Amino acid sequence: MEIKKCLRCGSLHTTEGDVCRECAIKDNAEVIKLKGVLSEGFEIGTTKQDLAIKAGITAKNLNRYLQAEEFSGIYFPETSSNIGGINEKKAELK
């Protein structure tokens, strides 16, 4: 039996996975929220911070979730590359 530290709350646990049982329940609920936000669509230039705020989850947990296989191929920059307040979506419509 391997004792591990929960990546979410820091408690020690022996369950499979990276989080304890209590946090696994919370993770499942947050992943459902994240999927809901992603299914609504998002604007060009959306960052991880924007996504975390919209989904109501921490950036730390968002980064963990985005590493899962079910989210492979999805990329969000850490910060915006939008310099000078130019709306990228409008700039493309010229």
PECOR-V249287 format. One record per residue. N is the residue number from 1. RES is the residue in one letter. PSI is psi as a letter, one per 20 degrees, with the letter a starting at -180 (* if undefined). D_CENTER is the distance of its C-alpha to the mean C-alpha in whole Angstrom. Layout:
n | res | psi | d_center
N | RES | PSI | D_CENTER
N | RES | PSI | D_CENTER
This chain:
n | res | psi | d_center
1 | M | p | 30
2 | E | p | 28
3 | I | p | 26
4 | K | q | 23
5 | K | p | 21
6 | C | p | 18
7 | L | h | 14
8 | R | g | 13
9 | C | i | 17
10 | G | i | 19
11 | S | q | 22
12 | L | q | 24
13 | H | r | 23
14 | T | j | 25
15 | T | r | 23
16 | E | q | 21
17 | G | a | 18
18 | D | i | 16
19 | V | q | 16
20 | C | r | 19
21 | R | g | 20
22 | E | g | 19
23 | C | h | 15
24 | A | h | 15
25 | I | g | 16
26 | K | g | 13
27 | D | g | 11
28 | N | g | 12
29 | A | g | 12
30 | E | h | 9
31 | V | h | 8
32 | I | g | 11
33 | K | g | 10
34 | L | g | 7
35 | K | h | 10
36 | G | g | 12
37 | V | g | 10
38 | L | h | 10
39 | S | h | 14
40 | E | i | 15
41 | G | r | 14
42 | F | q | 14
43 | E | q | 16
44 | I | p | 17
45 | G | j | 15
46 | T | p | 12
47 | T | r | 10
48 | K | h | 7
49 | Q | g | 9
50 | D | g | 10
51 | L | g | 7
52 | A | g | 6
53 | I | g | 10
54 | K | h | 10
55 | A | i | 8
56 | G | k | 10
57 | I | r | 7
58 | T | q | 8
59 | A | h | 6
60 | K | g | 8
61 | N | h | 6
62 | L | g | 2
63 | N | h | 5
64 | R | g | 7
65 | Y | g | 5
66 | L | i | 5
67 | Q | i | 9
68 | A | q | 10
69 | E | h | 13
70 | E | i | 12
71 | F | j | 9
72 | S | q | 12
73 | G | i | 13
74 | I | p | 10
75 | Y | p | 10
76 | F | p | 9
77 | P | q | 11
78 | E | g | 11
79 | T | r | 14
80 | S | q | 16
81 | S | j | 19
82 | N | n | 21
83 | I | p | 24
84 | G | j | 27
85 | G | j | 25
86 | I | p | 25
87 | N | o | 23
88 | E | h | 23
89 | K | g | 23
90 | K | h | 26
91 | A | h | 27
92 | E | h | 27
93 | L | j | 29
94 | K | * | 32
